[in-house]
């Protein structure tokens, strides 16, 4: 894949990430923000320390949320489009649209779902501020481990395919991935800093809403980018075919005068 095509896919990936970010912003506003407000109300009702707000809650829930989600969506789209450029044609005989959807689904599982199941998202009133560095380091360690295991599982599946066939090679790779992730879950330290009397239903709703926002983001990106990538690559393939046809016609046109005298 040449640099011009990669650049085109990068731009379209960032555009798809922006669209996905807008949809995720809507989901976060309607699903996540009410749970955040409820968690903050719980914290204020059960805490005697009320520090001065540097950024107002209204600003956090509007401009702050929009900026964070949209910037995240655009960055995600750019990185995912580069991964798509590398993966297309290397992970099976899938077209651009199917590759984009599969890549988006795999990224959702590896980048978010697997780390989330070990270290789930918490509302503002959950967690000790003194341990935030440790919790952040453990979370990103789980993200890195999940991504590396996914790459290893993909390589393993491709190497097993000639002997086992695509179906059994894929099943073996997925089972291997799940087994090693289970070991990581067992040996990595857990983090449980839930305050006493914190509503279990509120915690459940917050985590489900966080999962739903990410699901909307990755699903929307896969569908939008798959459509844009297929159109871009189809247009370039058509242009190359047209150039080849023009070149063949030119060669025929050049050859016909030389054959005319022979016919005479």
ABEGO torsion letter per residue (X at the ends): XBAAAAAAAAAAAAAAAAAAAAAAAAAAAAAAAAAAAAAAAAAAAABABBBBBABBAAAAABAAAAAAAAAAAAAAAAAAAAAAAAABGAAEBBBAAAAAAAAAAAAAAAAAAAAAAABBBBBAABEBAAAAAAAAAAAAAAAAAAAAAAAAAAAAAAAAAAAAEAAAAAAAAAAAAAAAAAAAAAABBBBBABBBGBBAAAAAAAAAAAAAAAAAAAAAAAAAAAAAAAAAAAAAAAAAAAAAAAAAAAAAAAAAAAAAAAAX
